[in-house]
Amino acid sequence: MSAPPAGRPIRVLRVIARLNVGGPALHVTYLARGLADRGYETTLVAGDVGRGEESMAFVAERAGVEVVSLPGLSRELSPLRDALAAF
């Protein structure tokens, strides 16, 4: 992947329901880091890790990827929390 065209950088927003242990958390972290290294402006938004799950936010932190927390966004369906996360 090459750098974005000269001028204003391309902005990429990635949203993941939770940064729990597993491949998707690694994927979004490494993709965000790789895009940033190529000049893209990236933002990674993550919801809440569920009960009994371990967080992989430390992987993003070590990679220099800032994670914006979105409380209420989670895997479980909840009309109230879903509305709060959307708001």
PyMOL Python script that loads the backbone (N, CA, C, O; Angstrom):
from pymol import cmd

cmd.read_pdbstr("""\
ATOM      1  N   MET A   1       0.848  -1.167   0.000  1.00  0.00           N
ATOM      2  CA  MET A   1       0.000   0.000   0.000  1.00  0.00           C
ATOM      3  C   MET A   1       0.896   1.234   0.000  1.00  0.00           C
ATOM      4  O   MET A   1       1.866   1.303   0.755  1.00  0.00           O
ATOM      5  N   SER A   2       0.580   2.174  -0.822  1.00  0.00           N
ATOM      6  CA  SER A   2       1.382   3.391  -0.903  1.00  0.00           C
ATOM      7  C   SER A   2       0.771   4.486  -0.046  1.00  0.00           C
ATOM      8  O   SER A   2      -0.320   4.337   0.506  1.00  0.00           O
ATOM      9  N   ALA A   3       1.501   5.587   0.050  1.00  0.00           N
ATOM     10  CA  ALA A   3       1.043   6.733   0.830  1.00  0.00           C
ATOM     11  C   ALA A   3      -0.115   7.421   0.122  1.00  0.00           C
ATOM     12  O   ALA A   3      -0.268   7.298  -1.093  1.00  0.00           O
ATOM     13  N   PRO A   4      -0.930   8.145   0.881  1.00  0.00           N
ATOM     14  CA  PRO A   4      -2.034   8.873   0.249  1.00  0.00           C
ATOM     15  C   PRO A   4      -1.485   9.991  -0.634  1.00  0.00           C
ATOM     16  O   PRO A   4      -0.338  10.404  -0.462  1.00  0.00           O
ATOM     17  N   PRO A   5      -2.285  10.484  -1.574  1.00  0.00           N
ATOM     18  CA  PRO A   5      -1.828  11.560  -2.439  1.00  0.00           C
ATOM     19  C   PRO A   5      -1.444  12.794  -1.632  1.00  0.00           C
ATOM     20  O   PRO A   5      -1.913  12.988  -0.510  1.00  0.00           O
ATOM     21  N   ALA A   6      -0.594  13.614  -2.210  1.00  0.00           N
ATOM     22  CA  ALA A   6      -0.139  14.833  -1.541  1.00  0.00           C
ATOM     23  C   ALA A   6      -1.341  15.717  -1.213  1.00  0.00           C
ATOM     24  O   ALA A   6      -2.369  15.667  -1.889  1.00  0.00           O
ATOM     25  N   GLY A   7      -1.195  16.511  -0.182  1.00  0.00           N
ATOM     26  CA  GLY A   7      -2.291  17.375   0.232  1.00  0.00           C
ATOM     27  C   GLY A   7      -2.866  16.897   1.544  1.00  0.00           C
ATOM     28  O   GLY A   7      -2.145  16.417   2.419  1.00  0.00           O
ATOM     29  N   ARG A   8      -4.150  17.030   1.668  1.00  0.00           N
ATOM     30  CA  ARG A   8      -4.832  16.627   2.891  1.00  0.00           C
ATOM     31  C   ARG A   8      -4.797  15.108   3.051  1.00  0.00           C
ATOM     32  O   ARG A   8      -5.134  14.388   2.112  1.00  0.00           O
ATOM     33  N   PRO A   9      -4.393  14.602   4.230  1.00  0.00           N
ATOM     34  CA  PRO A   9      -4.318  13.145   4.403  1.00  0.00           C
ATOM     35  C   PRO A   9      -5.701  12.504   4.391  1.00  0.00           C
ATOM     36  O   PRO A   9      -6.697  13.126   4.761  1.00  0.00           O
ATOM     37  N   ILE A  10      -5.737  11.260   3.963  1.00  0.00           N
ATOM     38  CA  ILE A  10      -6.969  10.487   3.990  1.00  0.00           C
ATOM     39  C   ILE A  10      -7.202  10.048   5.435  1.00  0.00           C
ATOM     40  O   ILE A  10      -6.288   9.573   6.108  1.00  0.00           O
ATOM     41  N   ARG A  11      -8.435  10.214   5.894  1.00  0.00           N
ATOM     42  CA  ARG A  11      -8.782   9.855   7.263  1.00  0.00           C
ATOM     43  C   ARG A  11      -9.538   8.528   7.257  1.00  0.00           C
ATOM     44  O   ARG A  11     -10.470   8.328   6.478  1.00  0.00           O
ATOM     45  N   VAL A  12      -9.109   7.621   8.150  1.00  0.00           N
ATOM     46  CA  VAL A  12      -9.715   6.294   8.236  1.00  0.00           C
ATOM     47  C   VAL A  12     -10.211   6.079   9.665  1.00  0.00           C
ATOM     48  O   VAL A  12      -9.456   6.226  10.626  1.00  0.00           O
ATOM     49  N   LEU A  13     -11.491   5.730   9.789  1.00  0.00           N
ATOM     50  CA  LEU A  13     -12.079   5.419  11.079  1.00  0.00           C
ATOM     51  C   LEU A  13     -12.379   3.934  11.120  1.00  0.00           C
ATOM     52  O   LEU A  13     -13.096   3.417  10.263  1.00  0.00           O
ATOM     53  N   ARG A  14     -11.834   3.246  12.110  1.00  0.00           N
ATOM     54  CA  ARG A  14     -12.102   1.819  12.296  1.00  0.00           C
ATOM     55  C   ARG A  14     -12.837   1.679  13.621  1.00  0.00           C
ATOM     56  O   ARG A  14     -12.418   2.243  14.632  1.00  0.00           O
ATOM     57  N   VAL A  15     -13.928   0.930  13.615  1.00  0.00           N
ATOM     58  CA  VAL A  15     -14.720   0.713  14.825  1.00  0.00           C
ATOM     59  C   VAL A  15     -14.809  -0.787  15.067  1.00  0.00           C
ATOM     60  O   VAL A  15     -15.124  -1.562  14.164  1.00  0.00           O
ATOM     61  N   ILE A  16     -14.523  -1.177  16.304  1.00  0.00           N
ATOM     62  CA  ILE A  16     -14.625  -2.587  16.687  1.00  0.00           C
ATOM     63  C   ILE A  16     -15.430  -2.654  17.984  1.00  0.00           C
ATOM     64  O   ILE A  16     -15.238  -1.842  18.888  1.00  0.00           O
ATOM     65  N   ALA A  17     -16.320  -3.619  18.060  1.00  0.00           N
ATOM     66  CA  ALA A  17     -17.204  -3.716  19.227  1.00  0.00           C
ATOM     67  C   ALA A  17     -16.406  -3.898  20.518  1.00  0.00           C
ATOM     68  O   ALA A  17     -16.768  -3.351  21.560  1.00  0.00           O
ATOM     69  N   ARG A  18     -15.325  -4.664  20.445  1.00  0.00           N
ATOM     70  CA  ARG A  18     -14.509  -4.882  21.645  1.00  0.00           C
ATOM     71  C   ARG A  18     -13.116  -5.338  21.233  1.00  0.00           C
ATOM     72  O   ARG A  18     -12.949  -6.031  20.230  1.00  0.00           O
ATOM     73  N   LEU A  19     -12.128  -4.945  22.010  1.00  0.00           N
ATOM     74  CA  LEU A  19     -10.741  -5.368  21.776  1.00  0.00           C
ATOM     75  C   LEU A  19     -10.425  -6.541  22.698  1.00  0.00           C
ATOM     76  O   LEU A  19      -9.531  -6.459  23.541  1.00  0.00           O
ATOM     77  N   ASN A  20     -11.169  -7.634  22.528  1.00  0.00           N
ATOM     78  CA  ASN A  20     -10.933  -8.816  23.345  1.00  0.00           C
ATOM     79  C   ASN A  20      -9.840  -9.673  22.697  1.00  0.00           C
ATOM     80  O   ASN A  20      -9.410  -9.406  21.574  1.00  0.00           O
ATOM     81  N   VAL A  21      -9.406 -10.688  23.412  1.00  0.00           N
ATOM     82  CA  VAL A  21      -8.348 -11.561  22.922  1.00  0.00           C
ATOM     83  C   VAL A  21      -8.798 -12.254  21.637  1.00  0.00           C
ATOM     84  O   VAL A  21      -9.842 -12.906  21.594  1.00  0.00           O
ATOM     85  N   GLY A  22      -7.990 -12.096  20.600  1.00  0.00           N
ATOM     86  CA  GLY A  22      -8.304 -12.754  19.339  1.00  0.00           C
ATOM     87  C   GLY A  22      -7.787 -11.989  18.142  1.00  0.00           C
ATOM     88  O   GLY A  22      -7.235 -10.895  18.258  1.00  0.00           O
ATOM     89  N   GLY A  23      -7.983 -12.596  16.995  1.00  0.00           N
ATOM     90  CA  GLY A  23      -7.478 -12.053  15.744  1.00  0.00           C
ATOM     91  C   GLY A  23      -8.026 -10.698  15.340  1.00  0.00           C
ATOM     92  O   GLY A  23      -7.254  -9.855  14.883  1.00  0.00           O
ATOM     93  N   PRO A  24      -9.329 -10.443  15.485  1.00  0.00           N
ATOM     94  CA  PRO A  24      -9.841  -9.140  15.066  1.00  0.00           C
ATOM     95  C   PRO A  24      -9.175  -7.967  15.787  1.00  0.00           C
ATOM     96  O   PRO A  24      -8.920  -6.931  15.172  1.00  0.00           O
ATOM     97  N   ALA A  25      -8.890  -8.117  17.083  1.00  0.00           N
ATOM     98  CA  ALA A  25      -8.223  -7.044  17.830  1.00  0.00           C
ATOM     99  C   ALA A  25      -6.819  -6.810  17.279  1.00  0.00           C
ATOM    100  O   ALA A  25      -6.379  -5.667  17.159  1.00  0.00           O
ATOM    101  N   LEU A  26      -6.124  -7.881  16.947  1.00  0.00           N
ATOM    102  CA  LEU A  26      -4.791  -7.740  16.356  1.00  0.00           C
ATOM    103  C   LEU A  26      -4.886  -7.100  14.975  1.00  0.00           C
ATOM    104  O   LEU A  26      -4.092  -6.222  14.636  1.00  0.00           O
ATOM    105  N   HIS A  27      -5.849  -7.538  14.188  1.00  0.00           N
ATOM    106  CA  HIS A  27      -6.016  -7.025  12.827  1.00  0.00           C
ATOM    107  C   HIS A  27      -6.228  -5.513  12.821  1.00  0.00           C
ATOM    108  O   HIS A  27      -5.535  -4.797  12.098  1.00  0.00           O
ATOM    109  N   VAL A  28      -7.183  -5.014  13.623  1.00  0.00           N
ATOM    110  CA  VAL A  28      -7.455  -3.574  13.602  1.00  0.00           C
ATOM    111  C   VAL A  28      -6.268  -2.775  14.126  1.00  0.00           C
ATOM    112  O   VAL A  28      -6.000  -1.673  13.647  1.00  0.00           O
ATOM    113  N   THR A  29      -5.560  -3.324  15.104  1.00  0.00           N
ATOM    114  CA  THR A  29      -4.383  -2.633  15.645  1.00  0.00           C
ATOM    115  C   THR A  29      -3.280  -2.535  14.606  1.00  0.00           C
ATOM    116  O   THR A  29      -2.756  -1.448  14.363  1.00  0.00           O
ATOM    117  N   TYR A  30      -2.920  -3.652  13.991  1.00  0.00           N
ATOM    118  CA  TYR A  30      -1.831  -3.645  13.020  1.00  0.00           C
ATOM    119  C   TYR A  30      -2.194  -2.853  11.766  1.00  0.00           C
ATOM    120  O   TYR A  30      -1.332  -2.208  11.170  1.00  0.00           O
ATOM    121  N   LEU A  31      -3.463  -2.898  11.362  1.00  0.00           N
ATOM    122  CA  LEU A  31      -3.885  -2.118  10.213  1.00  0.00           C
ATOM    123  C   LEU A  31      -3.800  -0.625  10.513  1.00  0.00           C
ATOM    124  O   LEU A  31      -3.310   0.147   9.688  1.00  0.00           O
ATOM    125  N   ALA A  32      -4.275  -0.214  11.689  1.00  0.00           N
ATOM    126  CA  ALA A  32      -4.207   1.199  12.068  1.00  0.00           C
ATOM    127  C   ALA A  32      -2.753   1.676  12.096  1.00  0.00           C
ATOM    128  O   ALA A  32      -2.449   2.764  11.607  1.00  0.00           O
ATOM    129  N   ARG A  33      -1.862   0.876  12.661  1.00  0.00           N
ATOM    130  CA  ARG A  33      -0.438   1.242  12.737  1.00  0.00           C
ATOM    131  C   ARG A  33       0.164   1.327  11.338  1.00  0.00           C
ATOM    132  O   ARG A  33       0.884   2.277  11.031  1.00  0.00           O
ATOM    133  N   GLY A  34      -0.119   0.357  10.500  1.00  0.00           N
ATOM    134  CA  GLY A  34       0.421   0.348   9.141  1.00  0.00           C
ATOM    135  C   GLY A  34      -0.067   1.519   8.310  1.00  0.00           C
ATOM    136  O   GLY A  34       0.705   2.106   7.551  1.00  0.00           O
ATOM    137  N   LEU A  35      -1.339   1.866   8.444  1.00  0.00           N
ATOM    138  CA  LEU A  35      -1.864   3.015   7.706  1.00  0.00           C
ATOM    139  C   LEU A  35      -1.232   4.311   8.197  1.00  0.00           C
ATOM    140  O   LEU A  35      -0.874   5.175   7.396  1.00  0.00           O
ATOM    141  N   ALA A  36      -1.095   4.446   9.511  1.00  0.00           N
ATOM    142  CA  ALA A  36      -0.471   5.651  10.072  1.00  0.00           C
ATOM    143  C   ALA A  36       0.970   5.786   9.589  1.00  0.00           C
ATOM    144  O   ALA A  36       1.427   6.890   9.292  1.00  0.00           O
ATOM    145  N   ASP A  37       1.680   4.672   9.511  1.00  0.00           N
ATOM    146  CA  ASP A  37       3.070   4.696   9.028  1.00  0.00           C
ATOM    147  C   ASP A  37       3.162   5.169   7.583  1.00  0.00           C
ATOM    148  O   ASP A  37       4.206   5.654   7.149  1.00  0.00           O
ATOM    149  N   ARG A  38       2.075   5.026   6.847  1.00  0.00           N
ATOM    150  CA  ARG A  38       2.051   5.423   5.432  1.00  0.00           C
ATOM    151  C   ARG A  38       1.413   6.794   5.214  1.00  0.00           C
ATOM    152  O   ARG A  38       1.168   7.194   4.076  1.00  0.00           O
ATOM    153  N   GLY A  39       1.147   7.507   6.301  1.00  0.00           N
ATOM    154  CA  GLY A  39       0.662   8.870   6.186  1.00  0.00           C
ATOM    155  C   GLY A  39      -0.837   9.065   6.284  1.00  0.00           C
ATOM    156  O   GLY A  39      -1.328  10.183   6.124  1.00  0.00           O
ATOM    157  N   TYR A  40      -1.574   7.991   6.544  1.00  0.00           N
ATOM    158  CA  TYR A  40      -3.014   8.123   6.711  1.00  0.00           C
ATOM    159  C   TYR A  40      -3.317   8.573   8.135  1.00  0.00           C
ATOM    160  O   TYR A  40      -2.574   8.241   9.059  1.00  0.00           O
ATOM    161  N   GLU A  41      -4.389   9.317   8.321  1.00  0.00           N
ATOM    162  CA  GLU A  41      -4.839   9.727   9.632  1.00  0.00           C
ATOM    163  C   GLU A  41      -5.824   8.670  10.109  1.00  0.00           C
ATOM    164  O   GLU A  41      -6.898   8.520   9.528  1.00  0.00           O
ATOM    165  N   THR A  42      -5.474   7.941  11.150  1.00  0.00           N
ATOM    166  CA  THR A  42      -6.339   6.837  11.576  1.00  0.00           C
ATOM    167  C   THR A  42      -6.886   7.055  12.978  1.00  0.00           C
ATOM    168  O   THR A  42      -6.231   7.645  13.838  1.00  0.00           O
ATOM    169  N   THR A  43      -8.088   6.572  13.185  1.00  0.00           N
ATOM    170  CA  THR A  43      -8.711   6.578  14.505  1.00  0.00           C
ATOM    171  C   THR A  43      -9.297   5.195  14.729  1.00  0.00           C
ATOM    172  O   THR A  43      -9.995   4.657  13.871  1.00  0.00           O
ATOM    173  N   LEU A  44      -9.003   4.622  15.897  1.00  0.00           N
ATOM    174  CA  LEU A  44      -9.534   3.317  16.264  1.00  0.00           C
ATOM    175  C   LEU A  44     -10.484   3.502  17.443  1.00  0.00           C
ATOM    176  O   LEU A  44     -10.085   3.990  18.500  1.00  0.00           O
ATOM    177  N   VAL A  45     -11.730   3.114  17.258  1.00  0.00           N
ATOM    178  CA  VAL A  45     -12.754   3.216  18.292  1.00  0.00           C
ATOM    179  C   VAL A  45     -13.114   1.809  18.736  1.00  0.00           C
ATOM    180  O   VAL A  45     -13.335   0.927  17.906  1.00  0.00           O
ATOM    181  N   ALA A  46     -13.174   1.597  20.054  1.00  0.00           N
ATOM    182  CA  ALA A  46     -13.495   0.271  20.586  1.00  0.00           C
ATOM    183  C   ALA A  46     -14.514   0.381  21.708  1.00  0.00           C
ATOM    184  O   ALA A  46     -14.497   1.322  22.502  1.00  0.00           O
ATOM    185  N   GLY A  47     -15.390  -0.593  21.750  1.00  0.00           N
ATOM    186  CA  GLY A  47     -16.398  -0.659  22.810  1.00  0.00           C
ATOM    187  C   GLY A  47     -15.888  -1.418  24.018  1.00  0.00           C
ATOM    188  O   GLY A  47     -14.684  -1.590  24.208  1.00  0.00           O
ATOM    189  N   ASP A  48     -16.821  -1.862  24.819  1.00  0.00           N
ATOM    190  CA  ASP A  48     -16.515  -2.534  26.084  1.00  0.00           C
ATOM    191  C   ASP A  48     -16.217  -4.014  25.887  1.00  0.00           C
ATOM    192  O   ASP A  48     -16.867  -4.694  25.093  1.00  0.00           O
ATOM    193  N   VAL A  49     -15.224  -4.498  26.622  1.00  0.00           N
ATOM    194  CA  VAL A  49     -14.920  -5.933  26.648  1.00  0.00           C
ATOM    195  C   VAL A  49     -15.933  -6.589  27.575  1.00  0.00           C
ATOM    196  O   VAL A  49     -16.232  -6.061  28.646  1.00  0.00           O
ATOM    197  N   GLY A  50     -16.456  -7.728  27.170  1.00  0.00           N
ATOM    198  CA  GLY A  50     -17.485  -8.412  27.953  1.00  0.00           C
ATOM    199  C   GLY A  50     -16.957  -9.067  29.218  1.00  0.00           C
ATOM    200  O   GLY A  50     -15.752  -9.233  29.406  1.00  0.00           O
ATOM    201  N   ARG A  51     -17.888  -9.429  30.072  1.00  0.00           N
ATOM    202  CA  ARG A  51     -17.521 -10.139  31.304  1.00  0.00           C
ATOM    203  C   ARG A  51     -16.825 -11.443  30.959  1.00  0.00           C
ATOM    204  O   ARG A  51     -17.254 -12.178  30.070  1.00  0.00           O
ATOM    205  N   GLY A  52     -15.754 -11.715  31.670  1.00  0.00           N
ATOM    206  CA  GLY A  52     -15.023 -12.953  31.462  1.00  0.00           C
ATOM    207  C   GLY A  52     -14.052 -12.904  30.287  1.00  0.00           C
ATOM    208  O   GLY A  52     -13.349 -13.882  30.033  1.00  0.00           O
ATOM    209  N   GLU A  53     -14.001 -11.782  29.566  1.00  0.00           N
ATOM    210  CA  GLU A  53     -13.067 -11.638  28.447  1.00  0.00           C
ATOM    211  C   GLU A  53     -11.875 -10.800  28.886  1.00  0.00           C
ATOM    212  O   GLU A  53     -11.991  -9.935  29.754  1.00  0.00           O
ATOM    213  N   GLU A  54     -10.749 -11.065  28.285  1.00  0.00           N
ATOM    214  CA  GLU A  54      -9.551 -10.273  28.538  1.00  0.00           C
ATOM    215  C   GLU A  54      -9.410  -9.231  27.440  1.00  0.00           C
ATOM    216  O   GLU A  54      -9.770  -9.482  26.289  1.00  0.00           O
ATOM    217  N   SER A  55      -8.894  -8.076  27.789  1.00  0.00           N
ATOM    218  CA  SER A  55      -8.698  -6.985  26.830  1.00  0.00           C
ATOM    219  C   SER A  55      -7.328  -7.099  26.154  1.00  0.00           C
ATOM    220  O   SER A  55      -6.348  -7.527  26.764  1.00  0.00           O
ATOM    221  N   MET A  56      -7.290  -6.710  24.894  1.00  0.00           N
ATOM    222  CA  MET A  56      -6.015  -6.638  24.169  1.00  0.00           C
ATOM    223  C   MET A  56      -5.662  -5.185  23.849  1.00  0.00           C
ATOM    224  O   MET A  56      -4.895  -4.921  22.923  1.00  0.00           O
ATOM    225  N   ALA A  57      -6.218  -4.248  24.611  1.00  0.00           N
ATOM    226  CA  ALA A  57      -5.901  -2.834  24.403  1.00  0.00           C
ATOM    227  C   ALA A  57      -4.401  -2.588  24.565  1.00  0.00           C
ATOM    228  O   ALA A  57      -3.857  -1.664  23.959  1.00  0.00           O
ATOM    229  N   PHE A  58      -3.734  -3.400  25.370  1.00  0.00           N
ATOM    230  CA  PHE A  58      -2.299  -3.244  25.571  1.00  0.00           C
ATOM    231  C   PHE A  58      -1.518  -3.427  24.269  1.00  0.00           C
ATOM    232  O   PHE A  58      -0.457  -2.826  24.095  1.00  0.00           O
ATOM    233  N   VAL A  59      -2.030  -4.247  23.358  1.00  0.00           N
ATOM    234  CA  VAL A  59      -1.364  -4.450  22.065  1.00  0.00           C
ATOM    235  C   VAL A  59      -1.395  -3.146  21.269  1.00  0.00           C
ATOM    236  O   VAL A  59      -0.389  -2.743  20.686  1.00  0.00           O
ATOM    237  N   ALA A  60      -2.554  -2.493  21.251  1.00  0.00           N
ATOM    238  CA  ALA A  60      -2.679  -1.215  20.554  1.00  0.00           C
ATOM    239  C   ALA A  60      -1.768  -0.177  21.195  1.00  0.00           C
ATOM    240  O   ALA A  60      -1.093   0.579  20.496  1.00  0.00           O
ATOM    241  N   GLU A  61      -1.750  -0.142  22.518  1.00  0.00           N
ATOM    242  CA  GLU A  61      -0.903   0.820  23.239  1.00  0.00           C
ATOM    243  C   GLU A  61       0.568   0.620  22.890  1.00  0.00           C
ATOM    244  O   GLU A  61       1.282   1.586  22.618  1.00  0.00           O
ATOM    245  N   ARG A  62       1.015  -0.616  22.898  1.00  0.00           N
ATOM    246  CA  ARG A  62       2.420  -0.912  22.563  1.00  0.00           C
ATOM    247  C   ARG A  62       2.754  -0.569  21.120  1.00  0.00           C
ATOM    248  O   ARG A  62       3.896  -0.235  20.806  1.00  0.00           O
ATOM    249  N   ALA A  63       1.750  -0.652  20.231  1.00  0.00           N
ATOM    250  CA  ALA A  63       1.965  -0.339  18.818  1.00  0.00           C
ATOM    251  C   ALA A  63       1.861   1.159  18.549  1.00  0.00           C
ATOM    252  O   ALA A  63       2.074   1.607  17.422  1.00  0.00           O
ATOM    253  N   GLY A  64       1.533   1.939  19.590  1.00  0.00           N
ATOM    254  CA  GLY A  64       1.406   3.377  19.415  1.00  0.00           C
ATOM    255  C   GLY A  64       0.085   3.799  18.803  1.00  0.00           C
ATOM    256  O   GLY A  64      -0.028   4.898  18.260  1.00  0.00           O
ATOM    257  N   VAL A  65      -0.922   2.927  18.888  1.00  0.00           N
ATOM    258  CA  VAL A  65      -2.246   3.224  18.337  1.00  0.00           C
ATOM    259  C   VAL A  65      -3.144   3.679  19.485  1.00  0.00           C
ATOM    260  O   VAL A  65      -3.369   2.942  20.445  1.00  0.00           O
ATOM    261  N   GLU A  66      -3.646   4.892  19.369  1.00  0.00           N
ATOM    262  CA  GLU A  66      -4.565   5.396  20.386  1.00  0.00           C
ATOM    263  C   GLU A  66      -5.935   4.770  20.169  1.00  0.00           C
ATOM    264  O   GLU A  66      -6.440   4.721  19.047  1.00  0.00           O
ATOM    265  N   VAL A  67      -6.523   4.294  21.251  1.00  0.00           N
ATOM    266  CA  VAL A  67      -7.850   3.699  21.187  1.00  0.00           C
ATOM    267  C   VAL A  67      -8.835   4.667  21.841  1.00  0.00           C
ATOM    268  O   VAL A  67      -8.677   5.034  23.006  1.00  0.00           O
ATOM    269  N   VAL A  68      -9.839   5.070  21.090  1.00  0.00           N
ATOM    270  CA  VAL A  68     -10.905   5.912  21.621  1.00  0.00           C
ATOM    271  C   VAL A  68     -11.984   4.981  22.153  1.00  0.00           C
ATOM    272  O   VAL A  68     -12.549   4.182  21.407  1.00  0.00           O
ATOM    273  N   SER A  69     -12.264   5.089  23.440  1.00  0.00           N
ATOM    274  CA  SER A  69     -13.256   4.217  24.074  1.00  0.00           C
ATOM    275  C   SER A  69     -14.656   4.748  23.818  1.00  0.00           C
ATOM    276  O   SER A  69     -14.914   5.946  23.937  1.00  0.00           O
ATOM    277  N   LEU A  70     -15.554   3.839  23.466  1.00  0.00           N
ATOM    278  CA  LEU A  70     -16.958   4.187  23.257  1.00  0.00           C
ATOM    279  C   LEU A  70     -17.797   3.340  24.213  1.00  0.00           C
ATOM    280  O   LEU A  70     -18.240   2.248  23.856  1.00  0.00           O
ATOM    281  N   PRO A  71     -18.013   3.850  25.440  1.00  0.00           N
ATOM    282  CA  PRO A  71     -18.784   3.096  26.427  1.00  0.00           C
ATOM    283  C   PRO A  71     -20.176   2.768  25.891  1.00  0.00           C
ATOM    284  O   PRO A  71     -20.817   3.587  25.232  1.00  0.00           O
ATOM    285  N   GLY A  72     -20.618   1.571  26.187  1.00  0.00           N
ATOM    286  CA  GLY A  72     -21.940   1.140  25.748  1.00  0.00           C
ATOM    287  C   GLY A  72     -21.901   0.299  24.490  1.00  0.00           C
ATOM    288  O   GLY A  72     -22.812  -0.494  24.254  1.00  0.00           O
ATOM    289  N   LEU A  73     -20.866   0.452  23.674  1.00  0.00           N
ATOM    290  CA  LEU A  73     -20.733  -0.372  22.472  1.00  0.00           C
ATOM    291  C   LEU A  73     -20.184  -1.723  22.903  1.00  0.00           C
ATOM    292  O   LEU A  73     -19.106  -1.807  23.491  1.00  0.00           O
ATOM    293  N   SER A  74     -20.932  -2.777  22.606  1.00  0.00           N
ATOM    294  CA  SER A  74     -20.491  -4.114  23.006  1.00  0.00           C
ATOM    295  C   SER A  74     -21.109  -5.144  22.088  1.00  0.00           C
ATOM    296  O   SER A  74     -21.909  -4.821  21.211  1.00  0.00           O
ATOM    297  N   ARG A  75     -20.729  -6.374  22.299  1.00  0.00           N
ATOM    298  CA  ARG A  75     -21.236  -7.477  21.487  1.00  0.00           C
ATOM    299  C   ARG A  75     -22.696  -7.794  21.812  1.00  0.00           C
ATOM    300  O   ARG A  75     -23.487  -8.111  20.924  1.00  0.00           O
ATOM    301  N   GLU A  76     -23.037  -7.702  23.095  1.00  0.00           N
ATOM    302  CA  GLU A  76     -24.381  -8.050  23.540  1.00  0.00           C
ATOM    303  C   GLU A  76     -25.385  -6.998  23.062  1.00  0.00           C
ATOM    304  O   GLU A  76     -25.077  -5.807  23.018  1.00  0.00           O
ATOM    305  N   LEU A  77     -26.581  -7.451  22.708  1.00  0.00           N
ATOM    306  CA  LEU A  77     -27.641  -6.536  22.307  1.00  0.00           C
ATOM    307  C   LEU A  77     -28.281  -5.927  23.549  1.00  0.00           C
ATOM    308  O   LEU A  77     -28.639  -6.631  24.493  1.00  0.00           O
ATOM    309  N   SER A  78     -28.415  -4.615  23.529  1.00  0.00           N
ATOM    310  CA  SER A  78     -29.061  -3.908  24.621  1.00  0.00           C
ATOM    311  C   SER A  78     -29.620  -2.614  24.046  1.00  0.00           C
ATOM    312  O   SER A  78     -28.850  -1.711  23.717  1.00  0.00           O
ATOM    313  N   PRO A  79     -30.929  -2.501  23.918  1.00  0.00           N
ATOM    314  CA  PRO A  79     -31.500  -1.298  23.317  1.00  0.00           C
ATOM    315  C   PRO A  79     -31.005  -0.003  23.963  1.00  0.00           C
ATOM    316  O   PRO A  79     -30.717   0.965  23.259  1.00  0.00           O
ATOM    317  N   LEU A  80     -30.905   0.025  25.274  1.00  0.00           N
ATOM    318  CA  LEU A  80     -30.457   1.229  25.959  1.00  0.00           C
ATOM    319  C   LEU A  80     -28.989   1.521  25.659  1.00  0.00           C
ATOM    320  O   LEU A  80     -28.652   2.630  25.244  1.00  0.00           O
ATOM    321  N   ARG A  81     -28.117   0.537  25.864  1.00  0.00           N
ATOM    322  CA  ARG A  81     -26.678   0.748  25.609  1.00  0.00           C
ATOM    323  C   ARG A  81     -26.413   1.008  24.132  1.00  0.00           C
ATOM    324  O   ARG A  81     -25.557   1.824  23.791  1.00  0.00           O
ATOM    325  N   ASP A  82     -27.135   0.327  23.258  1.00  0.00           N
ATOM    326  CA  ASP A  82     -26.962   0.549  21.818  1.00  0.00           C
ATOM    327  C   ASP A  82     -27.319   1.980  21.453  1.00  0.00           C
ATOM    328  O   ASP A  82     -26.610   2.611  20.669  1.00  0.00           O
ATOM    329  N   ALA A  83     -28.412   2.506  22.011  1.00  0.00           N
ATOM    330  CA  ALA A  83     -28.813   3.890  21.750  1.00  0.00           C
ATOM    331  C   ALA A  83     -27.782   4.871  22.288  1.00  0.00           C
ATOM    332  O   ALA A  83     -27.454   5.857  21.628  1.00  0.00           O
ATOM    333  N   LEU A  84     -27.270   4.601  23.486  1.00  0.00           N
ATOM    334  CA  LEU A  84     -26.234   5.478  24.051  1.00  0.00           C
ATOM    335  C   LEU A  84     -24.970   5.464  23.202  1.00  0.00           C
ATOM    336  O   LEU A  84     -24.368   6.514  22.978  1.00  0.00           O
ATOM    337  N   ALA A  85     -24.566   4.310  22.734  1.00  0.00           N
ATOM    338  CA  ALA A  85     -23.361   4.212  21.897  1.00  0.00           C
ATOM    339  C   ALA A  85     -23.565   4.947  20.576  1.00  0.00           C
ATOM    340  O   ALA A  85     -22.647   5.606  20.088  1.00  0.00           O
ATOM    341  N   ALA A  86     -24.758   4.839  19.995  1.00  0.00           N
ATOM    342  CA  ALA A  86     -25.041   5.522  18.727  1.00  0.00           C
ATOM    343  C   ALA A  86     -25.068   7.029  18.903  1.00  0.00           C
ATOM    344  O   ALA A  86     -24.650   7.774  18.017  1.00  0.00           O
ATOM    345  N   PHE A  87     -25.571   7.484  20.072  1.00  0.00           N
ATOM    346  CA  PHE A  87     -25.654   8.908  20.345  1.00  0.00           C
ATOM    347  C   PHE A  87     -24.261   9.486  20.466  1.00  0.00           C
ATOM    348  O   PHE A  87     -24.108  10.685  20.697  1.00  0.00           O
TER     349      PHE A  87
END
""", "prot")
cmd.dss("prot")
cmd.show_as("cartoon", "prot")
cmd.util.cbc("prot")
cmd.orient("prot")
